[in-house]
Amino acid sequence: MARQDPIARYLPHTFANGTSVRRFAKPCPRCRQVVEAADMFGQLAVLQDRLFVAAEGRCRHCGHRFSVACMITNNKHVHRVALPMWAFKLWLKMATRNTIQPADPAWSMSEPEPEPVTPSLDEADVVAADTIVGRYDGLEIPAWINHDGHRYNFERTIASGQAPRLAASEQLFRERLVYRRENSLDVTV
């Protein structure tokens, strides 16, 4: 079960049928002003293609706090839950204990750790074969290259914008071509 976070951090949520819940709001019971999901703190769980919301709303206009306990179906119908909040939260905890739930916002909203940059070999330091084995993204692919006295055979290509993952015996050439040193047996992790 997720910790007490703004419900807005879990949205948008897309159901299996393609329907998406992008916004969620409720009127304040005291002043009738709209309270958005960013002002609702609690838990959101997914069970059998339904969203269950157990939260506390805080009205920005009058400061009133109120409970939000509801179920949203995959066709965007919202149904009120009649259980007391403590019972509803207990039921959600028990019902979701063995299921995968929406990602923890603390992890999903944070910046991903940058991949280490693998520099491409400088063309001036490389002797490339005259034999061309193909073309990729407008680049000719030499069958092999020589660099620092080692011969590297063509291994694979890397898509533009994709971070390369290279083994110790591999070199990146022309930003998108990966070459493996001859007679090496190490594996990319």
N, C-alpha and C positions, 0 to 999 in steps of 0.2 A: 504494500500500500504506500502511496506517495505521501510525502510530508505536507505540511500546511503551506501551500504555494498559491499565488493568484491563479485562478482557473484559466485566465487568458493565456498563460504560458503553455497550456496543453492544446490550445487551438491554433490553427484549424485542425480538425480531425476528419478524416475521410473514411467512410464506411466501405465495406466490400462491394456494395452496389454502385459505388461512385459518388453517392451523395456526400456533401461536405458541410460540416458545421463550422462556420468561420467566426460567428459572433454568438454571444450568449448574454442576455440581460434580463432583469426582473424589475418590476416597479417596487419602490420602497413602500412598505405597508403604512407608514405614517404620512409621508408627504406626496406619495405617488410619482416622485421623480424617478427616472430610469437609472438603475444601478448596473453598470457594465461589469463584465467578467473580470476586468482588472481590479475591481473593488470587491471581489468575492474571493475569500481565502479558504481553502479546504482541499478536498480530495476529489479526483475524477477517476473513475474506473470504467473499463470496457468489459462487458460480459455479453455473450451471445448477440453480438452486433447491436448492442445498446450502450449508451453512455449513461453512467450513474454519477450524479453530482451530489456531494455532501459538503456543504460549505457554509460560511457565515458571510453575509453581505454587509457592507458598511456604506451607508448613504453619505455622499459628499455634501449634500445640501443641508440635511438636518442632523447628521451624525448618528442616526438610528442604526442599531445592529439587529439583524434578523437572520433566521435560518433559511437555507436554500437546500431542499431535499427533493430531487426530481430525477426522472429517467427520460432520456431523449432517444427516440427510436431512429432507425435508419431512413425513415421518411420525414424526419425533422419534427415529429409530434412530441410535445413535452407533456409528461404526465407527472402529477404531484405524488410524492411518496407520503403515506399517512403514518408511517412509523415515527416514534420519537427519535430525535437526532442520535442519541446514544445507541439506540437499537439499530438504526440504519447503518451507522458507522461500524458497529460490531458485525452486522451481517455482511457489509462490503468487505471487511477484513477477512472474514471466514471464506466468503465466496471467491475471493481473488487470490488467496494465499498460494495457489499452484498455477497461476496463469501469468502470462507476460502482460504487463501494463504499459501505458504510455511512458516514454523515457523520462527519467528524472530530469526536470528542467535545469537543475544545477549543472548537469553534464551536457545536455543537448543544446543549451543556449550559450555555452562558453565557446570561446574561440578554439578551434582544433590546434593541437600542437603542430608547428610547421615541420614538414619533412626535411631532413638534411638535404642540402642542395648538392647534387652530383655534377661537378663541372664536366662539360663536354671537352674532348680533346681538341687542341688547337690544330688546325689543318696544316700549319707550317711544320709541326713536329711529327706528322704522320706520313708514311708512304703507303698509298692505297693501290690495290691491284687494278690492272687494266680490265680484268674480267668483271663484268657487271652482271649480277644475278637477278636484278629486277629494279623496280622503281617504287618509291613510297612517298606520297605527298609531294611529288615533284622532285624528289631527290634520287639520284642514282645510287644503287647499293653495291659497293665494291664487294667482291667475294671475301677478301681478307684485307687487313691493314697491318703494318709494322709500326710499333711504337716502343722506344727505349730498348731496342734489341729483341723484343718479343713479337711473335706473330699472333694475331687475333683473327679468328674466323667469324663471319657474320652469324649471329644467333637469332635475333628477333628485332622487331620495331617497337617503339613507344609512341602512343597516341599524343598528339599535340596537347599540351597543357597537363598531361599526366605526369605525376612524380615518378621517376624511374627508381626501381629497386634492383640494385646490382649486387652480384656476388663479388667476392674479393678478386676473382680472376677475370672480371668483366670490365669493359670500358665503354663509355658513351661517346659516340662520334656523330657530328652534325646534329646534335640536340635530340635526335629521334632514333638513331641506329645503335644497337647494342652488339658488341663483339666480345667473344670469349677467347681467352688465351688458349692456344693449342695444348693438348694433353693435360688439361685440368679437369678435376672431377668434383669441385665444390658445387654446392647447390644454393640457389637464391632462396632466402628466407622470407 
